[in-house]
Amino acid sequence: MILLILLVSLGTGAGYYYYNYIYKAAGSTGNRELAETNSAYEYLIYDAGNRMAIKGYKYRVLINPVGGGSDTGVISGALKESDAALGVARYVESLNEDESLGIFMTRDTDTNPTFDQRISFIEEVDPDIIIELRLNSSDDTSVMGTSMWYDDGYYDYHLVNSHLADVMERSVVTRIGGVAEGIFPLSADTSEFVSNIRRPAVVIKMGYATNAKEAEALLSETYRSNLALGILDAIREIRGVEAEPQETETAGDDAVTDEAVATEGTEQ
């Protein structure tokens, strides 16, 4: 049995890493379809961009877009939580102009790595911060807003999780012109992934799929790219890096409100 590693080049964007496939096949040539259908495949980190070593980046961020594959998460009309999370994660990578900043993802396609595979990625990348992207929902369809969730049971004196959540809330809401719902301590029900790691981390609930206006905005590529710019702004502030901020794309009707004030709240 020959071990074949499928290597797919995706261009030269800075910091673009993703899970590729390892699979076993006797005497066959590598192709993605074979890899995806073979029951023996596992995941391999492969630098498909500028081929810099992982440790070569001064700062590393790991993004975990929830769901994938058959796990679509919250659905509202054409909006799927897994698609929105992956879409914003991709924008964070593609809009990153800092070659010293490495952006990594636990998935970059519509696949669903297992919990253990996502956790193992942390060991390989050794990120400075971890960001999980997901949507919110409520029985009350009038509820809307972007919220940040942090693990108050873990403390890193270099970067306190509540501070990371606060900076992220302010930056993201400013970019999208949205409603700041607040920052909240998370539980295992909020995110099994983040609650099981001991790193500076934040869960971003990008909006309510159950709110018609916010759901429509979350389908917009402009809105998603501005969300990503807000995330990059927060990373820049956390790092203390002075750089000219990238211009916000014109949101037009995508903006969900003209006012945004970050507040501290309790879990919902």
Sequence and secondary structure as in RCSB ss.txt:
>XXXX:A:sequence
MILLILLVSLGTGAGYYYYNYIYKAAGSTGNRELAETNSAYEYLIYDAGNRMAIKGYKYRVLINPVGGGSDTGVI
SGALKESDAALGVARYVESLNEDESLGIFMTRDTDTNPTFDQRISFIEEVDPDIIIELRLNSSDDTSVMGTSMWY
DDGYYDYHLVNSHLADVMERSVVTRIGGVAEGIFPLSADTSEFVSNIRRPAVVIKMGYATNAKEAEALLSETYRS
NLALGILDAIREIRGVEAEPQETETAGDDAVTDEAVATEGTEQ
>XXXX:A:secstr
 EEEE        TT EEEEEEEEESS    HHHHHH TT EEEEEE SS   GGGSSEEEEEEE  BTTB  SE
ETTEEHHHHHHHHHHHHHHH   TTEEEEES SSS    HHHHHHHHHHH  SEEEEEEEE  SSTT   EEEEE
 TT   TTS HHHHHHHHHHHHHHHHT  EEEEEE  TTT HHHHT  SSEEEEEEEETTSHHHHHHHT HHHHH
HHHHHHHHHHHHHHT           GGG   S     B    
